Amino acid sequence: MFEQLQPLASDPILGLSIAYLQDTNPNKVDLGVGVYKNEAGITPVLSSITQAQAILHQEEQTKAYQGPAGDALFNQTIQTLIFGAELEARVGERLRTLQAPGGCGALRLAAELFKVSAAAQGKTSAAAHRNTEAPTIWVSTPTWANHIPLLGGAGLTIREYPYYDAATQSVNFDAMAETLQQVPAGDIVLLHGCCHNPCGADLNTEQWQQVAAIAVDRGFVPFIDLAYQGFGDGLDEDVYGVRLLADTVPEMLVASSCSKNFGLYRERTGALSVLGSNAESTYNAFTQMQSIARGIWSMPPAHGAALVAKVLSDDVLRGQWQGEVAEMRVRIATLRGQLAAALNDAGDFSFIPRQRGMFSFLGLSEAQVEALKNEYSVYMVGSSRINIAGISQNNLEYLAASIKAVL
């Protein structure tokens, strides 16, 4: 059965992690894999999560299944965190949320839902979609490396819209808007909610407003990947675009992750939220989501969702968690400013503190990135995307000197 299979190369980012671990240089720096790290280079368990875990240990009485929709309290509290209580009340039953195994699970679930929806449209109207077998989703150039395998692997047709301008280290919004104005009705457009991975350049308030207007005019379906809420400008500030679209368009979806802002990477805790044009269509979509989930992973893992629900439903724990998210956000922003200052005499790196979240492109060539790895044990993706959170006060000076050496 397996004799004809060929070996595949390891994931380039995960391969970097392996090479880093094998490197014996005491000055080595890991800026590759996208996980938050503290000053000690550790991805910490948040104190609020540790306390919630202790409470759950005392309260938990069963390990029975919770059903394909997952933890009901988690679904409600994470939905309120994303959309806000005021907007929730306004849209009412048009909005529902289902627990998924991480943001990846939510993305794949959405892709499968798009296929089911397109097939249903094809049964009622031959002209309902250009290709009922393969719905089209538009992703930014660049986008997170796993978006295309997750969405394309589900059978969606992938198209791209311009996003990042390497020359200006900012969003090329004119080109983006021009392309979005050509997107056919019924297509899906994937947007990064905040802290764009991999470039760190986000849409501003006015640009979000223009995207919302184009979405209404063209009739495409916004699909937002929200993996870093709280890491940009604040928990509410980072979902401005999400809430604006939810208050503007008839239909949209949001895939959210608790890996970063709750530090629950290995717990695989995420959600998919669907907003329909009316309560009935949302309910129908929600039942389809449960059926799809049942056929893929059956039941989502419970532990991480229970921790998030406990934190968000307890005023003391929630306040503590908000403080911890603020600490991570401020640390990242501070490191951005410090790195730009350390590189000031080597060129214009002022774009680094203007960007948000954990990632930025340094604008280095692949040869320079390779030299950093081989000669200085500084590890980053070949595109020169770096994880800002991998920087610390202990390695900042060495990192800056190494970058200057290869420029």
Backbone torsions as a table, in degrees:
resi	resn	phi	psi	omega
1	MET	NA	-40.5	-174.3
2	PHE	-102.8	3.2	-172.8
3	GLU	-63.0	-30.9	-175.5
4	GLN	-90.4	-2.6	179.8
5	LEU	-70.9	143.5	176.9
6	GLN	-106.5	145.0	179.2
7	PRO	-68.1	146.9	177.9
8	LEU	-105.8	148.1	175.6
9	ALA	-67.3	151.4	179.2
10	SER	-69.1	155.2	175.8
11	ASP	-54.4	132.1	-174.2
12	PRO	-60.3	-36.8	-179.4
13	ILE	-74.6	-44.0	178.5
14	LEU	-67.6	-31.4	175.3
15	GLY	-63.6	-35.7	175.8
16	LEU	-60.6	-42.0	-178.8
17	SER	-61.6	-40.5	178.9
18	ILE	-64.5	-44.6	179.3
19	ALA	-63.0	-39.0	178.9
20	TYR	-62.4	-45.3	-178.7
21	LEU	-63.1	-31.1	-178.9
22	GLN	-84.1	-11.7	-178.6
23	ASP	-74.6	131.3	-177.3
24	THR	-96.6	0.0	179.6
25	ASN	-66.6	121.8	-178.7
26	PRO	-66.3	-16.5	-179.1
27	ASN	-96.8	8.3	-174.9
28	LYS	-59.0	148.1	-177.3
29	VAL	-131.2	127.5	-179.5
30	ASP	-106.3	108.1	178.0
31	LEU	-116.2	20.3	-172.9
32	GLY	-89.7	-80.4	-172.1
33	VAL	-62.5	141.6	-171.1
34	GLY	-87.8	65.2	173.2
35	VAL	-121.0	148.1	178.0
36	TYR	-70.9	140.1	175.7
37	LYS	-131.3	147.6	176.6
38	ASN	-89.9	-171.5	-177.4
39	GLU	-61.4	-25.9	179.6
40	ALA	-86.4	1.9	-179.3
41	GLY	78.4	18.1	-177.9
42	ILE	-109.0	140.7	170.4
43	THR	-85.1	103.5	-167.2
44	PRO	-81.2	157.6	166.0
45	VAL	-85.7	121.3	-177.5
46	LEU	-62.9	145.9	-179.7
47	SER	-61.8	-37.3	178.4
48	SER	-63.4	-36.6	177.9
49	ILE	-69.9	-40.5	177.8
50	THR	-60.1	-42.7	179.4
51	GLN	-68.2	-41.1	178.2
52	ALA	-62.6	-36.4	179.6
53	GLN	-64.7	-40.0	178.9
54	ALA	-65.0	-40.0	178.7
55	ILE	-65.3	-45.7	-179.3
56	LEU	-62.8	-35.3	179.5
57	HIS	-59.1	-36.1	179.7
58	GLN	-80.7	-33.3	-173.0
59	GLU	-89.2	-30.7	-171.5
60	GLU	-66.1	130.1	-177.2
61	GLN	-118.5	-7.6	-177.6
62	THR	-152.5	155.8	173.2
63	LYS	-116.1	23.7	-179.6
64	ALA	-68.4	158.0	177.4
65	TYR	-59.1	151.9	176.1
66	GLN	-107.4	-4.9	-179.4
67	GLY	100.5	163.0	-176.4
68	PRO	-60.8	-26.9	-179.9
69	ALA	-77.3	-16.5	177.6
70	GLY	86.6	-154.9	-175.4
71	ASP	-77.0	116.2	-176.0
72	ALA	-63.5	-40.0	-179.8
73	LEU	-68.2	-38.5	175.1
74	PHE	-60.2	-48.3	-178.3
75	ASN	-57.4	-41.8	-178.5
76	GLN	-70.3	-45.9	-175.5
77	THR	-71.0	-37.0	179.4
78	ILE	-71.5	-34.4	176.6
79	GLN	-63.0	-42.9	178.7
80	THR	-66.8	-38.5	177.9
81	LEU	-59.3	-41.1	-176.5
82	ILE	-76.7	-50.4	-169.9
83	PHE	-95.6	-21.0	-178.0
84	GLY	85.3	145.0	-175.0
85	ALA	-63.8	-36.9	-177.5
86	GLU	-65.0	-46.6	179.6
87	LEU	-67.7	-39.5	176.5
88	GLU	-54.5	-46.2	-178.8
89	ALA	-64.5	-34.9	-177.0
90	ARG	-71.9	-41.1	-177.8
91	VAL	-86.7	-21.8	174.9
92	GLY	58.5	-129.9	-174.8
93	GLU	-75.4	2.3	174.1
94	ARG	-72.7	-11.8	-174.6
95	LEU	-120.6	129.7	176.1
96	ARG	-141.6	153.5	-177.5
97	THR	-133.3	139.8	-179.8
98	LEU	-126.6	135.5	178.8
99	GLN	-69.3	142.4	179.4
100	ALA	-136.9	159.7	176.3
101	PRO	-73.8	82.6	179.4
102	GLY	77.6	175.8	176.1
103	GLY	-62.9	-33.4	178.6
104	CYS	-62.3	-44.1	177.7
105	GLY	-61.5	-39.6	179.0
106	ALA	-65.3	-40.9	178.5
107	LEU	-62.6	-45.0	-178.7
108	ARG	-68.2	-38.9	177.4
109	LEU	-60.2	-42.8	178.4
110	ALA	-62.7	-41.9	179.9
111	ALA	-60.4	-42.1	178.9
112	GLU	-67.3	-36.9	177.6
113	LEU	-64.7	-39.4	177.7
114	PHE	-60.4	-41.2	179.9
115	LYS	-64.9	-43.9	179.5
116	VAL	-63.0	-41.9	-179.3
117	SER	-65.6	-41.8	179.9
118	ALA	-64.3	-39.8	178.8
119	ALA	-64.4	-39.7	179.0
120	ALA	-66.3	-37.9	177.3
121	GLN	-64.6	-38.5	-178.7
122	GLY	-64.7	-29.5	179.5
123	LYS	-72.5	-28.0	-175.5
124	THR	-97.8	-23.1	-178.8
125	SER	-156.7	121.5	-178.9
126	ALA	-63.7	-23.9	-177.9
127	ALA	-98.7	10.0	-174.6
128	ALA	-65.9	-28.9	179.6
129	HIS	-152.9	148.6	-178.3
130	ARG	-61.2	-33.1	-176.9
131	ASN	-148.7	93.8	-175.4
132	THR	-67.9	-19.0	179.9
133	GLU	-82.6	-25.6	-176.5
134	ALA	-141.0	86.2	176.5
135	PRO	-57.4	149.4	-177.5
136	THR	-99.9	130.1	175.2
137	ILE	-121.0	134.0	-179.4
138	TRP	-100.2	129.1	179.1
139	VAL	-120.6	155.7	-177.8
140	SER	-73.5	153.7	172.3
141	THR	-110.0	106.5	2.0
142	PRO	-87.9	175.4	172.4
143	THR	-139.9	174.4	178.8
144	TRP	-56.9	137.4	-171.6
145	ALA	-58.8	-29.5	-176.0
146	ASN	-90.0	-4.4	178.7
147	HIS	-60.5	-49.4	-174.7
148	ILE	-66.7	-44.0	174.8
149	PRO	-60.9	-40.3	-178.5
150	LEU	-66.4	-45.2	-174.8
151	LEU	-85.1	-44.5	178.4
152	GLY	-67.1	-34.9	179.1
153	GLY	-65.4	-22.3	176.4
154	ALA	-83.4	-5.7	177.4
155	GLY	103.8	4.4	178.2
156	LEU	-75.3	148.1	173.3
157	THR	-83.1	125.9	-176.7
158	ILE	-97.8	128.0	168.8
159	ARG	-128.1	162.5	-173.6
160	GLU	-123.7	149.7	171.8
161	TYR	-121.6	145.5	-178.7
162	PRO	-62.5	144.1	178.3
163	TYR	-140.1	-62.8	-173.1
164	TYR	-98.7	132.5	176.1
165	ASP	-103.8	107.8	-177.2
166	ALA	-64.1	-26.7	-178.6
167	ALA	-70.0	-35.4	-178.6
168	THR	-105.7	-4.3	-177.0
169	GLN	53.1	41.7	-177.7
170	SER	-150.1	175.7	179.1
171	VAL	-71.7	129.1	174.0
172	ASN	-87.4	76.3	-168.8
173	PHE	-70.4	-33.0	178.8
174	ASP	-58.9	-45.7	179.5
175	ALA	-67.9	-38.3	178.3
176	MET	-61.9	-50.0	-178.4
177	ALA	-62.6	-39.5	-179.9
178	GLU	-61.3	-40.8	179.3
179	THR	-70.7	-43.8	-179.7
180	LEU	-60.7	-29.5	178.7
181	GLN	-71.3	-7.2	177.0
182	GLN	-106.4	-2.4	-176.9
183	VAL	-70.5	127.7	-179.0
184	PRO	-66.7	152.0	175.3
185	ALA	-59.3	138.7	179.5
186	GLY	92.7	-18.2	174.3
187	ASP	-71.3	163.0	-180.0
188	ILE	-109.2	139.4	176.5
189	VAL	-119.3	117.3	179.3
190	LEU	-85.1	124.3	179.8
191	LEU	-121.7	145.3	174.9
192	HIS	-87.3	124.1	-175.5
193	GLY	-63.2	-38.9	178.2
194	CYS	-167.8	165.7	174.3
195	CYS	51.3	58.0	-173.6
196	HIS	-49.6	128.7	174.8
197	ASN	-107.3	112.6	28.2
198	PRO	-111.6	1.6	-166.3
199	CYS	-98.6	-18.2	179.1
200	GLY	77.3	-0.8	-179.7
201	ALA	-94.0	121.2	-175.2
202	ASP	-109.0	158.4	172.1
203	LEU	-70.9	143.7	174.6
204	ASN	-90.9	178.9	-175.4
205	THR	-56.6	-47.8	-178.4
206	GLU	-64.6	-37.2	180.0
207	GLN	-69.0	-38.7	174.7
208	TRP	-60.4	-40.1	180.0
209	GLN	-63.9	-39.4	177.8
210	GLN	-67.4	-39.2	177.6
211	VAL	-61.9	-42.3	179.3
212	ALA	-62.0	-42.2	179.9
213	ALA	-65.1	-40.8	178.8
214	ILE	-65.7	-40.1	180.0
215	ALA	-60.3	-43.1	178.8
216	VAL	-66.3	-43.2	-177.9
217	ASP	-66.0	-43.7	-175.7
218	ARG	-85.8	-27.1	-179.7
219	GLY	83.1	21.1	174.3
220	PHE	-84.0	164.8	-176.5
221	VAL	-102.0	114.5	176.7
222	PRO	-71.2	137.3	177.4
223	PHE	-131.4	112.6	-173.0
224	ILE	-104.9	130.0	172.5
225	ASP	-95.8	113.5	-175.9
226	LEU	-115.9	93.0	-175.5
227	ALA	-109.0	-9.7	-170.2
228	TYR	-133.7	30.3	-179.3
229	GLN	-56.4	125.5	-179.0
230	GLY	99.3	-13.2	-178.4
231	PHE	-91.2	-8.7	-177.3
232	GLY	-96.5	-83.1	-179.4
233	ASP	-117.9	-13.8	-179.4
234	GLY	154.1	162.2	-176.3
235	LEU	-61.3	-40.2	177.9
236	ASP	-84.1	-40.2	-178.5
237	GLU	-60.9	-36.3	-175.0
238	ASP	-72.8	-13.7	179.4
239	VAL	-111.3	22.4	176.6
240	TYR	-55.7	-49.1	-177.8
241	GLY	-64.1	-39.2	179.2
242	VAL	-60.9	-50.2	-176.2
243	ARG	-69.2	-35.8	177.2
244	LEU	-61.8	-48.3	-179.7
245	LEU	-63.8	-41.9	-179.7
246	ALA	-63.2	-26.2	179.2
247	ASP	-90.3	-1.5	-171.9
248	THR	-121.4	-46.7	-172.6
249	VAL	-92.3	157.8	179.3
250	PRO	-74.4	-32.1	-176.8
251	GLU	-140.3	143.7	174.2
252	MET	-166.5	165.8	174.8
253	LEU	-133.7	152.5	176.7
254	VAL	-134.0	121.9	171.6
255	ALA	-98.4	121.5	-176.6
256	SER	-120.7	155.4	-177.6
257	SER	-131.2	143.2	175.1
258	CYS	-105.1	10.9	-177.7
259	SER	-64.0	-46.2	-172.8
260	LYS	-84.3	-58.4	-171.7
261	ASN	-73.9	-16.2	172.8
262	PHE	-110.4	-4.6	180.0
263	GLY	67.6	27.4	-173.9
264	LEU	-102.8	45.4	-175.4
265	TYR	-53.0	-55.4	-173.0
266	ARG	-79.2	-9.5	178.0
267	GLU	-82.2	-12.1	178.2
268	ARG	51.8	69.9	-176.2
269	THR	-119.5	117.1	179.8
270	GLY	-154.6	-174.6	-177.7
271	ALA	-156.3	154.7	171.1
272	LEU	-120.7	122.4	178.5
273	SER	-107.9	136.1	179.7
274	VAL	-122.5	132.5	174.6
275	LEU	-114.5	118.7	179.8
276	GLY	-104.4	170.5	-178.5
277	SER	-71.7	-21.5	175.3
278	ASN	-154.0	170.1	-175.2
279	ALA	-61.8	-37.4	-177.7
280	GLU	-66.0	-45.9	-179.4
281	SER	-65.9	-35.3	177.8
282	THR	-66.5	-43.3	178.1
283	TYR	-60.7	-43.2	179.4
284	ASN	-61.5	-44.3	178.7
285	ALA	-63.5	-38.8	-178.4
286	PHE	-65.2	-39.1	177.0
287	THR	-66.9	-36.2	176.2
288	GLN	-65.5	-41.3	178.2
289	MET	-59.0	-42.7	179.3
290	GLN	-64.6	-40.8	179.3
291	SER	-64.8	-42.4	178.9
292	ILE	-64.2	-45.4	179.3
293	ALA	-59.6	-41.2	180.0
294	ARG	-60.3	-35.0	-178.6
295	GLY	-83.2	-11.1	-179.6
296	ILE	-105.9	-61.0	-177.6
297	TRP	-119.2	-0.3	177.5
298	SER	67.9	-72.8	179.0
299	MET	-129.7	138.4	178.2
300	PRO	-76.6	156.0	177.7
301	PRO	-64.4	141.2	-169.5
302	ALA	-92.9	-31.0	-165.5
303	HIS	-62.8	-50.8	-178.0
304	GLY	-61.9	-41.6	179.6
305	ALA	-63.9	-38.5	178.1
306	ALA	-64.2	-37.5	177.8
307	LEU	-64.6	-46.2	179.3
308	VAL	-62.6	-44.9	179.4
309	ALA	-60.4	-40.8	179.2
310	LYS	-64.4	-44.5	-179.8
311	VAL	-63.8	-46.7	-174.4
312	LEU	-75.6	-19.1	-179.3
313	SER	-99.0	-2.7	178.9
314	ASP	-111.8	119.3	-173.9
315	ASP	-59.2	-40.4	-178.2
316	VAL	-69.0	-48.8	179.9
317	LEU	-64.5	-37.8	179.8
318	ARG	-63.7	-43.9	177.9
319	GLY	-62.5	-41.0	177.9
320	GLN	-63.3	-44.6	179.2
321	TRP	-62.1	-43.4	178.7
322	GLN	-59.1	-38.2	176.7
323	GLY	-65.6	-39.1	179.0
324	GLU	-68.2	-38.7	176.1
325	VAL	-63.3	-41.5	178.5
326	ALA	-62.1	-39.0	178.4
327	GLU	-62.9	-43.4	178.6
328	MET	-64.5	-43.0	-179.7
329	ARG	-62.6	-46.0	-178.9
330	VAL	-65.7	-39.5	179.1
331	ARG	-61.5	-44.4	179.7
332	ILE	-62.8	-45.3	-179.6
333	ALA	-63.0	-39.3	179.1
334	THR	-64.6	-43.5	178.9
335	LEU	-63.1	-36.5	176.6
336	ARG	-59.1	-48.1	179.5
337	GLY	-64.0	-40.6	-178.4
338	GLN	-67.7	-39.4	179.4
339	LEU	-66.8	-42.9	178.8
340	ALA	-61.2	-41.5	179.5
341	ALA	-66.0	-39.0	-179.1
342	ALA	-68.3	-24.9	-179.7
343	LEU	-100.4	7.1	-172.1
344	ASN	-56.7	-37.0	-177.1
345	ASP	-85.7	4.6	-179.7
346	ALA	-110.1	0.6	-178.7
347	GLY	146.6	-173.8	-178.7
348	ASP	-92.8	102.9	176.9
349	PHE	-113.6	25.6	-178.3
350	SER	-66.4	-15.1	178.7
351	PHE	-68.8	-24.9	-175.0
352	ILE	-60.9	-50.7	178.4
353	PRO	-72.7	-13.6	176.7
354	ARG	-78.2	-20.8	-178.0
355	GLN	-88.4	171.4	-172.7
356	ARG	-128.3	153.4	175.4
357	GLY	84.8	-161.7	-170.5
358	MET	-86.9	-12.0	-169.0
359	PHE	-122.0	149.0	171.4
360	SER	-154.3	151.1	168.7
361	PHE	-88.9	132.7	176.6
362	LEU	-83.2	-15.7	-179.1
363	GLY	81.8	22.9	178.7
364	LEU	-89.3	156.1	175.9
365	SER	-78.6	165.4	177.8
366	GLU	-63.0	-34.4	178.5
367	ALA	-65.0	-40.5	178.3
368	GLN	-67.3	-38.3	177.3
369	VAL	-63.9	-41.4	179.0
370	GLU	-65.3	-38.8	178.1
371	ALA	-65.2	-39.1	177.6
372	LEU	-60.3	-40.3	-180.0
373	LYS	-71.1	-49.2	-172.8
374	ASN	-75.8	-33.9	-174.5
375	GLU	-100.7	-25.1	-174.5
376	TYR	-126.7	-0.3	-179.9
377	SER	58.6	36.8	174.1
378	VAL	-104.5	118.0	-172.2
379	TYR	-106.5	124.4	174.6
380	MET	-148.9	165.0	179.3
381	VAL	-65.5	152.0	-176.4
382	GLY	-57.0	-26.0	177.8
383	SER	-75.6	-2.6	-174.5
384	SER	71.8	23.1	171.1
385	ARG	-73.3	129.3	179.7
386	ILE	-119.1	149.8	171.6
387	ASN	-92.2	106.0	-177.0
388	ILE	-56.7	-34.6	-177.1
389	ALA	-67.9	-12.0	175.7
390	GLY	-79.7	-6.8	177.6
391	ILE	-85.8	147.8	175.5
392	SER	-142.9	171.2	177.1
393	GLN	-64.5	-22.7	-179.5
394	ASN	-78.2	-28.0	-176.4
395	ASN	-115.0	-2.4	-175.4
396	LEU	-59.3	-47.2	-177.5
397	GLU	-64.9	-42.9	179.0
398	TYR	-65.4	-41.6	179.6
399	LEU	-61.0	-48.5	-179.1
400	ALA	-62.0	-41.5	179.2
401	ALA	-65.0	-37.1	-179.9
402	SER	-67.5	-42.0	179.3
403	ILE	-63.7	-43.6	178.9
404	LYS	-61.6	-34.7	-176.9
405	ALA	-66.6	-29.5	-177.3
406	VAL	-96.0	-10.6	179.8
407	LEU	-72.1	NA	NA
